[in-house]
Amino acid sequence: MLIWLVELSEYFKFLNLFRYITFRTGAALFTSALIVFLFGPTIINSLRVRQGKGQPIRADGPQTHFKKAGTPTMGGLMILAGIVGASLLWADLSNVYVVATLLVTLGFGAIGFYDDYLKVTKQSHMGFSGKARLGIEFVIAGIAVYFMMRTALASGIAGSTFGSSIAFPFFKDFMINIGIMFVVFGGFVIVGAGNAVNLTDGLDGLAIVPVMIAAASFGVIAYLAGNVVFANYLQINFVPGTGELAVVLGAVIGAGLGFLWFNAPPAAIFMGDTGSLALGGTIGTVAVATKHEIVMAIIGGLFVIETLSVIIQVGFFKMTGRRVFLMAPIHHHFEKKGWTESQVVIRFWIVAVGLAMLGLSTLKLR
């Protein structure tokens, strides 16, 4: 009888593991990676058959890209399957931040899927109307931000205006309350993040690794910001409930690892807008939820650089008729300069790691 009681006690101790965010984050990472590994080959073969010519290659792009013709796109479906499947299993679905993040992830993924569908069927780079696409993205992001803002306001932490305020790194108590305009600000952050990752996704493995680096960084931030003890020790803003986002980000990392297995050069599949928009939206939503929107510009600095290169190139060309870069986004500029694709990708990964470390250092500098 005593032995049976001891065994039962040990069993319940094991069940207690499911209460811990750290355990469920690791489990979500493993589960999402397993989903992508198991179903990836089937999805790739199915997309290859249905798409025929695959993703269209830019005529003005580097010559080395033409050998990629016929590679299927929409690999983001694999990533979404891993993220959603693992999150449903391991995350707390009663948590508003989790629901809002998954809403943005799936919503942006659906927009990207439609854009990819148009490009593949028309064999053209002209997909979904830019204005319509941005408008729908803002609606989805705005809804998510509104509910997260209301949740933060209802918590009563750090005053009644906490949910609608912008926090700044290096300062614990300095916040600017912008009221309902926070919905616009948060929506801009999320939409900007989604499209920044989308612009970065141009070479095999280039976008997915920096996304995983950003996800790991924000997984740490979400866990710390959602824990009152750690938040007070580091003097960062305590946001109850955001710790659960670490589980979703664990799923992002796992799905990213699984996808990288198939996306490693030479890529068997591209993530397409289906994946890049969804992943960027996920990171942006977590940044808004944890009140680290500005820090995201540091951790995701590589995505910011890629976006700025396009803005500068387009703006300067319209004003002068000349180009600043040989080709934008900037990763193509370095290809045109003679860097091999692997050199560009690995060096950009190094930059992403350095910026992530810089962004995480702001947690202690108060």
N, C-alpha and C positions, 0 to 999 in steps of 0.2 A: 504493500500500500504506500509506504514511504517513498519507494523508488518511483512509483507511478505519479505521486504528487510532485516529486522533483522534476520529472520529465515534463509534466504539464506546466510547471512553473517556467521551465526553460522555453517551452513552446510559446507561452504568452510574452516572455521577454523578447523572443524573436519577432512576434507580431508588433511589439512596440516600435520596432525599427521603422515601420511604415508611418509613424508619426513625424519622423525627422526629415526635414527638407533636404539635408545633405544626402541621406540614403536614397530618397526618391529622385533627387537630381541625377545621381549616378545610375539609378535604375532606368530613368528616362533616356539618358544618353545611350546606354547599352541597348535598350529596346528599340529606339529609333534607328540606330545603326543596323541592328539585326533586320528590321523591316526593309530597309533600303537594300541591304545585301541579298536578302532572300528574293525580293520581288523586282529588284533592279533589272536583271537580265530579261525577264518577261516583258517589262515595260519598255525597255530599249528595243527589243525585237518587234514589239507591236507598233511602236512609233516609227521605226524604220520602214516597216511595210506600208503604213498608212501615209507617211509623208513623202515617200519617193525621193525627190531631190533634196529633201532636208532643208536646213536653214539657208536662205540665200546669202551669198558671200558678196561683200562690198567690192564693186568694180575698181574703186580707187584705193583699195586697201593694199597692204604689203603682199608681194607676190607669193610668199610662203603660205598664205591663207587659202589659196585656190586648191591646194591639195586636200583641204578639209571639206570640199564640196560633197554633199550627200550625207553628211553627219546629221542625225536627227536632233531636233530641239525639243523644248517642253520638258526637259529633265527635271524641272521644278516640281513636276507631279510626284516624282520619287521622294523629293525632299519634303513636300507637304504631307505625303502619306506617313512618313516617319515622324514628323513633328506632331501632327494631329493624333495619330495612333498612340504615341507615347504619352502625350499630354492627357488624353482621355483616360489612360490607364493610371497615371501617377500624379497628376496635378489635381488640386482642389477646385472643382468646377463651380463651386458656390462663391469663389473669389472673383470679385468684379474685375480686378486687374488681369486675371488669367483669361476671363471671357472676352474682355476688350482687346487683349493682345491677339487672341485667336481669331476674333472678328476681323481685325485688320489684316492678319496673315492670310486668311482665306479670301477676304474681299480683294486685296491687292493681287493675290494669286489668280483669282478669277479674271481680273482685268488683264493681267499679263498673259493668261491663257488665250483670251480672245485676241489679243494683239498678235501673239505668236501664230494663232490659227489663220489670221488674215494674211500674215507675211508668208506663211508656208503655202497656202492655197493660191495666193496671187503671185508667188515667187517674186516678191518686191519688199523693199525696206519700208514702204509706206503702209503701216498697220492701222491701228485705231487712231481716230482723230485726236491730235494732241490736246486740244482744248476740252473736248468731251472726256477724255481720259483723266486729265487733271481734275476736272470738276467732280467726277465720280469719286476719285481718290480723296478729295477734300471732304466730301460728304461722309464717306466711311470713317476717315480719320476724325472728323469733327464729332461724330456720334460717340466714338470711343473716348475721345478726350472729355466730352461733356460728362459722361458717366463716371470716368475716373476722377474728374474734378469734384463732382457731387459727393463721391465716396470720401475723398480727402477732406472736404468741407465738413461732412457729417462726423468725421472722426474727432473733430475738435482739437486735434494736435496742433500746437504752435499757433493757436489763434484761429479765428473764424475765417480768415482770408487765406489760409495756407494753400488750399486747393487751387486758388486762382492766382497764385503768386509765382514769379520767376525767381529761382534761387541762383546764386552765383558762387562759383568755386572760390576757395580761399577765405570765404566769409560765412560764418554760421548763422548770424541773425539778420544779415542784410538781404532783404527780399523786396521785390517790387510787385505790388498787387495791381493787376490789370483787369480784374473783374471778369466779365463774360468774354472779353477779348482774349482770354487765355485759351478759349476754344480755337480761335483763329491761329494764335501763336503755336499751340500744340499741334494743330492740323498742319501748319507749315513745316514744323519739325519732322513730322511723320512722313508727309508727302516728299519733302526734300530728301530724307534718308532713303526712301524707297527708290527714287529716281537716281540718286547718287550711286547706289549699288548697281542699278541697272546700267548706268554709263560705264562703270568699272568692268562689267562682265564682257570682256572682249577677247580674252586669251584663255587657253586651257588652264584651269586652276587658279586664275588670277583673282577672281572675286570670292570664291568660296572659302579660301583660307583666311583672308582678312575678316570675313564675316564671322568665322568661328572664333577668331581672336577677339573681335568686338563682343561676341556673345559670351565668351568666357569672362571678359572684363566686366560686362554688365551683369553677369550672373553673380560675381563677387559683390558688386555694388548693390544689387537688388537684395541679396541675402543680408548684407550689413545694414542697409537702410530700413529693412523690415524687422530688425532686431534692436530693441530699445537699448540694450546694454552696449552693443557694439556701436550703435549710432551715437550714443552719448559720449562714449570713449573717444571716438574719432571726431566728434563735434560736427557730424553731418546731420541733415534733416531726417528725423524718424518718420517713416511713412508706413503705418500699420498695414500689413497684408501684402506688401510688395515682395517679401521674401519668397513667396510662392512662385514668383516669376523665374526664380533660379531653376525651377523644375522645367519650365517651358524652354528656357535657354539651354538647359542640358540636352533637351530633345533636339534643339537646333544644332548643337555641336555634333551629336551622334549622327543625325541625318546628313550633316555636312561631311563627316568622315566617310560615311557610306557612299555619298555621291562622288567624293573625290576619288574613290577607288575606280570609278568608271570615267571620271572626267580628267584623270591624269593623262598627260600627253603620251601618245596621240589620243585625244578624247573620243570615247565611244558615243558620247552624247553631250549636248550643251544644255545648261539649265534654262536658257531663254528668259524672256520677261516673266514667265510663270514663276520662276524661282527667285530671280533677282529683285523684282518688285516686292514679293512677299517677304523675303528675308530682310530687306532694307526697312520695310514697314514694321516688322517685328522689333528690330533694334530701336527704331525711332519711338515706338510705343513704350517700350521699357524705359527709355531715357526720359520720356515725359512723365511716366508713372513714378519714377524714383527721384524726380526733380533734379536730373542731371543732364538737361538738354544742352547746356553750354559745354559740359565735359564731353558730350558725344562728339562735338566738333573736333576735339583733340583725339579721342580714342578712334574715331572714324575719320581721322585726318586724311587718310589716303583717298577715301571717297570724296572728301571735300576738294582735294587737289584735282582729282579727275573731273569733277563738276566745274570747277573754276577754269580749267583749261578749255573746256567747251565754251563757256560763257565768254572768256577772253577772245578765243578764236573767232567766234561768230560776231561779237561786238566790234572787234578791231577790223574784221573783213568788211563789215557793213559801212564802217566809217572811212576806211582808207583803200579798200579793195585789195589789201595785202594780208598775209597770214603771219601770225606770231610763231606757230608751231608747224612743222612739216605736215602733221596730221593730228587731229583731235578725235577722241580723248588722248591724253598725253602718253599713254602706254604705246600708242601707235607711232607717236613722234620718235620715241626711242628705238622702235623697230626700224623706222626709216633711217635713223642715224647709224644703223648697223648692228645694234644689239640683237642677239638671238632671242627667240621667244622665251626660252628657259631662263636666260639672263634677266629679262624684263620681269618675269613672274617672280623669281626668287628674290631679286633685289626689292621689288615692291612688297613682298612678304616681310622682308627685314625692316623696311620702313614702317609697315603696319605694326610690327611687334614693338618697335621703338616708341611709336606714338601711343600705343596702348599702355606701355609702362609709364609714359609721361602723364597720361590721363589718370591712371590709378594713383599716381603720386599726389594728386590734388586731394585725395581723401584724408591725408594726414596734415596737409599744409593749411592750417586754419589760424 
